[in-house]
Amino acid sequence: MSGSFGYELDLSRLDGEEREEIRRQVGDFHRFAPLVRQGEYYRLSNPFTDGLAAWAHVSQDKGEALVCAVLLEMHGNMTDVYVGVKGLAEGCLYRDEETGRLYPSDALAELGLPLEGPLGQYRSFRWHLVKCEA
């Protein structure tokens, strides 16, 4: 969603499950397009040295953020991987819209979001964080 969004495939060869997945992806693209286009962009890692490509789009009012990451390298005995988030409002909570987890913004900036679940080379991650109202 941060570059060109599209598919290079023959739609007539897709089964129903694949078509539904594309519908969900296109829906997500439209849902997040204003944030991606109008939000502030933050590069969260250096993909040439970190083994991870990570970036965030944060709304002008800091009310929401879309954080994305792609794991570029896998190796034995990997330590836990975290993505530090920049651009959030200080001293408040953000809720991950998918999991409902709450994160203090200061902890997200200092420690980051953990990459959870089965890890694999080129596995992607996405978090939609929304600022909790006091």
C-alpha positions in Angstrom: 0.0 0.0 0.0 3.0 2.3 0.3 3.9 1.9 -3.4 1.9 0.9 -6.4 -1.0 -1.4 -5.5 -2.1 -4.0 -8.0 -2.0 -7.6 -9.2 -0.3 -9.2 -12.1 -2.4 -12.3 -12.6 -5.2 -13.9 -14.6 -8.4 -13.3 -12.5 -10.2 -16.0 -14.3 -7.9 -18.6 -12.8 -8.6 -17.7 -9.2 -10.8 -19.8 -6.9 -13.5 -18.3 -4.6 -11.2 -18.2 -1.6 -8.5 -16.3 -3.6 -11.1 -13.9 -4.9 -12.3 -13.2 -1.4 -8.8 -12.6 -0.2 -8.3 -10.0 -3.0 -11.6 -8.3 -2.1 -10.3 -8.0 1.5 -7.0 -6.6 0.4 -8.6 -4.1 -1.9 -11.0 -3.1 0.9 -8.0 -2.5 3.2 -6.3 -0.5 0.5 -9.3 1.8 0.3 -9.8 2.0 4.0 -6.1 3.1 4.7 -5.6 5.2 1.5 -6.3 8.6 3.2 -3.8 7.7 6.0 -1.2 6.5 3.6 -1.6 9.5 1.2 -2.1 12.3 3.7 -0.3 11.0 6.8 3.3 11.7 7.8 5.7 9.0 6.7 8.3 7.6 9.1 11.0 5.1 8.1 11.4 2.9 11.2 14.4 0.8 10.1 17.3 0.6 7.7 16.6 -2.4 5.5 20.3 -2.6 4.4 21.5 -3.1 8.0 18.6 -4.2 10.1 17.3 -7.3 8.3 13.9 -5.6 8.5 12.0 -3.1 6.5 9.6 -1.1 8.6 7.7 2.2 8.1 4.7 4.0 9.5 2.1 6.5 8.3 0.8 8.7 11.1 -2.2 11.0 10.7 -1.6 14.7 11.1 -3.4 14.8 14.4 -1.5 11.7 15.6 -4.9 10.0 16.2 -4.0 6.9 14.2 -1.0 5.1 12.6 -0.5 2.3 10.1 2.7 0.5 10.9 4.1 -2.0 8.4 7.1 -4.3 8.6 8.7 -7.0 6.4 11.2 -9.4 7.9 14.0 -9.6 5.3 16.3 -12.1 7.0 15.9 -15.3 9.0 18.7 -17.2 10.7 19.2 -19.6 13.5 18.9 -18.5 17.1 17.2 -15.2 16.2 16.4 -12.9 19.1 13.0 -11.3 19.4 12.4 -8.5 16.9 10.7 -5.3 17.7 9.7 -2.3 15.6 10.0 1.1 17.3 7.3 3.5 16.3 7.9 7.2 15.6 5.5 10.1 15.3 2.9 9.1 17.9 1.5 11.5 20.5 3.4 11.3 23.8 2.0 10.0 27.1 -1.1 8.3 25.7 -2.4 4.8 24.8 -2.9 3.4 21.4 -5.2 0.4 20.6 -4.3 -2.2 17.9 -7.5 -2.4 16.0 -7.0 -6.1 15.0 -6.1 -7.5 18.4 -7.6 -4.9 20.8 -4.3 -4.7 22.7 -3.4 -1.4 24.3 0.1 0.1 24.0 1.5 3.1 25.8 2.9 5.4 23.1 6.1 6.0 25.0 6.7 2.2 25.2 6.1 1.9 21.4 8.7 4.6 20.8 11.3 3.2 23.2 10.7 -0.6 22.9 8.5 -1.1 19.9 5.9 -3.6 18.7 7.0 -7.2 18.8 6.9 -9.3 15.6 4.8 -12.2 16.8 3.6 -15.5 15.3 5.5 -17.8 13.0 8.4 -15.9 11.6 9.7 -16.4 8.1 11.7 -14.6 5.5 9.6 -11.9 3.8 6.8 -12.3 6.3 4.9 -9.1 6.6 3.2 -7.5 9.5 0.7 -4.6 9.9 -0.7 -2.8 12.8 -3.5 -0.2 12.7 -3.1 1.8 15.9 -5.8 4.2 17.1 -5.3 6.7 19.9 -7.5 6.1 22.9 -9.5 9.1 24.1 -9.0 10.1 27.7 
